[in-house]
Amino acid sequence: MCKLEAIVVCTTSKEIDNKQFERFFLQLKYEPRNKVDIIIFTNNNKYSKKNILFLVEMSQFSSIKFINVNIAPEDDVYQFKPNNQNTYIPYLGYLSGPNIMFFKIMDWCKKYDTVLLLETDCIIRNNMIQLCKIYVDSLDDFIISGSYYHGKILLDKSIRFHLNGVAFYRTGSHEFQELIRNVKLFMEDRVKNDMLFIAYDTAIYEYITILENNELKKKYIANHIIVNLSPREDASTSMTAIANAFPRYVILHKKS
């Protein structure tokens, strides 16, 4: 049986200082007391410490940990076109900041059976943690469970059915950890071959689709808990329309 043991919040010093992190986190303020750990990962520690003081009031969790990944500035990038003033190419491409953060998180969290990765542009419903625990408890086995993209953009068919990065990950599984190590090597090879705008979530899907291991593919599953509408093109979609289309959603990944 699978077990949700931790919630990971992936953020940046910029999001902490502009209060996006606080606005997101206060959604958890009224969650019932539970035994789930909260681990907050940041790209660096260059944020005002006064902007995280509100966390001391969040006593309903088993623990709250702050982990600074301290990504090198030259690698801490997220851009969709090359910087002509700089010939340096990060080893995980021009989306390197979130990519490095993801792999650091997955390695750090291998002591947990399952984690839920959230970003600060997520909207959550009341009792989110308990509903997510019930969902994970219902699974016999999986490696990743998340949401397809449900928005306005027509994705390339090669990634149309990838699962967004806001998802459940079976980090305590040796099978999962082996997959993630291989995906990282796959991405490094792609960047060396001039595929410079590769994201970890689409890379995972692309790597799995080329495998002959059908059993592994069966463990990469979509769910109704999470709804992905994360691109800016979907920001204008109304909450009423979303609730009508996805009445069972618990986590909505959407820009406000």
C-alpha positions as CSV (number, residue, x, y, z in Angstrom):
1,M,0.0,0.0,0.0
2,C,1.2,3.5,-0.8
3,K,1.3,6.2,1.8
4,L,1.5,10.0,1.5
5,E,4.2,11.1,4.0
6,A,5.2,14.6,3.0
7,I,4.2,17.6,1.1
8,V,6.9,19.5,-0.9
9,V,6.4,23.1,-1.7
10,C,8.8,24.3,-4.4
11,T,9.4,28.0,-4.4
12,T,12.0,30.8,-5.0
13,S,13.5,33.7,-3.1
14,K,11.6,36.0,-5.5
15,E,8.3,34.3,-4.6
16,I,9.0,34.6,-0.9
17,D,9.8,38.3,-1.1
18,N,6.8,39.2,-3.3
19,K,4.5,37.3,-0.9
20,Q,3.3,34.8,-3.4
21,F,4.7,32.0,-1.2
22,E,2.8,33.4,1.8
23,R,-0.4,33.7,-0.1
24,F,-0.2,30.1,-1.2
25,F,0.9,28.7,2.1
26,L,-1.9,30.4,4.1
27,Q,-4.3,28.2,2.2
28,L,-3.0,25.4,4.5
29,K,-3.8,27.4,7.6
30,Y,-7.0,25.6,8.4
31,E,-6.0,22.1,7.5
32,P,-6.8,19.7,10.3
33,R,-3.9,18.5,12.5
34,N,-2.0,15.7,10.7
35,K,1.2,13.6,10.6
36,V,2.4,14.8,7.3
37,D,5.8,16.6,7.0
38,I,6.0,19.9,5.0
39,I,9.3,20.5,3.2
40,I,9.9,23.8,1.6
41,F,12.6,23.9,-1.1
42,T,14.0,27.3,-2.3
43,N,16.5,28.0,-5.1
44,N,18.7,30.1,-2.7
45,N,18.6,31.8,0.6
46,K,18.6,35.4,-0.7
47,Y,15.2,36.3,0.7
48,S,14.0,38.3,3.7
49,K,13.7,36.1,6.7
50,K,10.8,38.2,8.0
51,N,8.7,36.9,5.1
52,I,8.6,33.4,6.5
53,L,7.9,34.2,10.1
54,F,4.2,33.3,9.6
55,L,5.3,29.7,9.4
56,V,5.7,29.5,13.2
57,E,1.9,29.6,13.5
58,M,1.5,26.5,11.3
59,S,1.6,24.0,14.1
60,Q,-0.8,21.4,12.7
61,F,2.0,19.6,10.7
62,S,4.4,16.9,12.0
63,S,7.2,19.2,11.0
64,I,8.1,22.1,8.7
65,K,11.6,22.0,7.1
66,F,13.3,24.7,5.0
67,I,15.8,23.4,2.4
68,N,17.9,25.9,0.4
69,V,19.1,24.1,-2.8
70,N,21.5,27.0,-3.5
71,I,21.5,26.7,-7.3
72,A,24.5,28.4,-8.9
73,P,23.3,31.7,-10.4
74,E,24.4,30.8,-13.9
75,D,22.3,27.6,-13.7
76,D,19.3,29.2,-11.9
77,V,17.5,30.2,-15.1
78,Y,14.1,29.7,-16.6
79,Q,13.9,31.3,-20.1
80,F,12.3,30.3,-23.4
81,K,14.9,31.9,-25.7
82,P,18.7,32.0,-25.5
83,N,20.4,35.0,-23.9
84,N,22.5,36.3,-26.8
85,Q,24.8,38.1,-24.4
86,N,25.8,34.8,-22.7
87,T,27.2,31.8,-24.5
88,Y,27.0,29.6,-21.4
89,I,24.4,26.8,-21.6
90,P,23.4,25.2,-18.3
91,Y,23.8,21.5,-18.3
92,L,20.0,21.0,-18.0
93,G,19.2,23.6,-20.6
94,Y,17.6,27.0,-20.4
95,L,14.9,25.7,-18.0
96,S,17.7,24.6,-15.7
97,G,16.5,26.3,-12.5
98,P,13.3,24.3,-12.0
99,N,15.0,21.2,-13.4
100,I,17.8,21.2,-10.9
101,M,15.4,21.9,-8.1
102,F,13.2,18.9,-9.1
103,F,16.1,16.4,-9.1
104,K,17.4,17.7,-5.8
105,I,13.9,17.3,-4.3
106,M,13.4,13.8,-5.6
107,D,16.8,12.7,-4.2
108,W,16.2,14.4,-0.8
109,C,12.8,12.9,-0.4
110,K,13.7,9.2,-1.0
111,K,13.2,8.5,2.7
112,Y,9.5,9.1,2.2
113,D,7.2,6.5,0.5
114,T,5.2,9.2,-1.4
115,V,5.4,13.0,-1.6
116,L,3.1,15.5,-3.1
117,L,4.9,18.3,-5.0
118,L,3.2,21.7,-5.0
119,E,4.1,25.0,-6.5
120,T,3.0,28.4,-5.2
121,D,0.6,29.0,-8.1
122,C,-1.6,26.2,-6.9
123,I,-5.1,26.7,-5.5
124,I,-6.2,24.1,-3.0
125,R,-9.6,23.1,-1.6
126,N,-10.4,22.6,2.1
127,N,-9.2,19.3,3.7
128,M,-6.8,18.9,0.8
129,I,-4.3,16.8,2.8
130,Q,-6.8,14.2,4.0
131,L,-8.4,13.9,0.5
132,C,-4.9,13.3,-1.0
133,K,-4.0,10.8,1.7
134,I,-7.2,8.8,0.9
135,Y,-6.3,8.9,-2.8
136,V,-2.7,7.7,-2.3
137,D,-3.9,5.0,0.2
138,S,-6.2,3.6,-2.6
139,L,-3.2,2.9,-4.9
140,D,-1.6,-0.5,-5.0
141,D,1.5,0.7,-6.8
142,F,2.5,3.7,-9.0
143,I,5.5,5.9,-9.7
144,I,3.9,9.2,-10.7
145,S,0.3,10.3,-10.5
146,G,-0.7,13.7,-11.7
147,S,-2.7,15.7,-14.3
148,Y,-2.8,16.0,-18.0
149,Y,-2.9,19.5,-19.4
150,H,-6.6,20.6,-19.7
151,G,-6.2,24.1,-21.1
152,K,-6.5,26.1,-24.3
153,I,-3.1,25.4,-25.8
154,L,-2.7,22.6,-28.4
155,L,0.3,20.7,-27.2
156,D,2.6,18.9,-29.6
157,K,1.4,15.3,-29.8
158,S,4.8,14.1,-28.4
159,I,3.9,15.5,-25.0
160,R,0.1,15.8,-25.1
161,F,-0.3,13.2,-22.4
162,H,2.5,14.1,-20.1
163,L,1.8,14.6,-16.4
164,N,2.4,18.1,-15.1
165,G,5.1,18.5,-12.4
166,V,2.6,19.2,-9.6
167,A,2.0,15.6,-8.8
168,F,2.4,12.6,-6.4
169,Y,5.8,10.9,-6.6
170,R,6.7,7.5,-5.2
171,T,10.1,8.7,-4.0
172,G,10.7,5.8,-1.6
173,S,10.6,3.3,-4.5
174,H,13.9,2.1,-5.9
175,E,12.2,1.7,-9.3
176,F,11.2,5.4,-9.2
177,Q,14.7,6.5,-8.1
178,E,16.3,4.6,-10.9
179,L,13.8,6.1,-13.4
180,I,14.7,9.6,-12.2
181,R,18.4,9.0,-12.4
182,N,18.0,7.8,-16.0
183,V,15.7,10.8,-16.9
184,K,18.4,13.2,-15.7
185,L,21.0,11.5,-17.9
186,F,18.5,11.6,-20.8
187,M,18.0,15.3,-20.3
188,E,21.7,16.0,-20.2
189,D,22.2,14.1,-23.4
190,R,19.3,16.1,-25.1
191,V,20.9,19.4,-24.1
192,K,24.3,18.3,-25.5
193,N,22.4,17.7,-28.7
194,D,21.0,21.2,-28.8
195,M,17.5,20.5,-27.3
196,L,17.9,23.4,-24.9
197,F,14.4,24.0,-23.7
198,I,13.5,20.7,-22.1
199,A,11.5,20.5,-18.8
200,Y,11.7,17.7,-16.3
201,D,8.0,16.7,-16.5
202,T,7.9,16.4,-20.3
203,A,11.3,14.7,-20.2
204,I,9.9,12.0,-17.9
205,Y,7.1,11.3,-20.2
206,E,9.3,11.2,-23.3
207,Y,11.7,8.9,-21.6
208,I,9.0,6.5,-20.4
209,T,7.4,6.3,-23.8
210,I,10.6,5.0,-25.4
211,L,11.0,2.2,-22.8
212,E,10.0,-1.4,-23.5
213,N,9.0,-1.8,-19.9
214,N,5.2,-1.7,-20.2
215,E,4.8,-2.4,-16.4
216,L,6.5,0.9,-15.7
217,K,4.3,2.7,-18.1
218,K,1.2,1.4,-16.3
219,K,2.5,3.1,-13.1
220,Y,2.5,6.5,-14.7
221,I,-1.1,7.5,-14.1
222,A,-3.5,10.5,-14.4
223,N,-5.8,11.3,-11.5
224,H,-8.9,13.5,-10.8
225,I,-7.3,15.1,-7.7
226,I,-5.1,17.5,-9.6
227,V,-6.1,19.7,-12.6
228,N,-3.4,21.4,-14.6
229,L,-4.2,24.7,-16.2
230,S,-0.8,26.2,-15.4
231,P,0.1,28.2,-18.6
232,R,-0.6,32.0,-18.6
233,E,-3.0,31.5,-21.5
234,D,-5.4,29.8,-19.1
235,A,-5.3,32.4,-16.3
236,S,-8.6,33.9,-17.5
237,T,-10.5,30.6,-17.2
238,S,-13.2,31.2,-14.5
239,M,-13.3,29.2,-11.3
240,T,-17.0,28.5,-12.0
241,A,-16.1,26.9,-15.4
242,I,-13.3,24.9,-13.8
243,A,-15.6,23.6,-10.9
244,N,-18.2,22.6,-13.5
245,A,-15.7,20.8,-15.7
246,F,-13.8,19.2,-12.8
247,P,-16.1,18.8,-9.8
248,R,-13.8,16.4,-8.0
249,Y,-10.6,18.5,-8.2
250,V,-8.7,19.1,-5.0
251,I,-5.6,20.9,-6.3
252,L,-5.8,23.4,-9.2
253,H,-2.5,24.4,-10.8
254,K,-3.4,27.7,-12.4
255,K,-2.0,31.3,-12.5
256,S,-4.3,33.8,-10.9
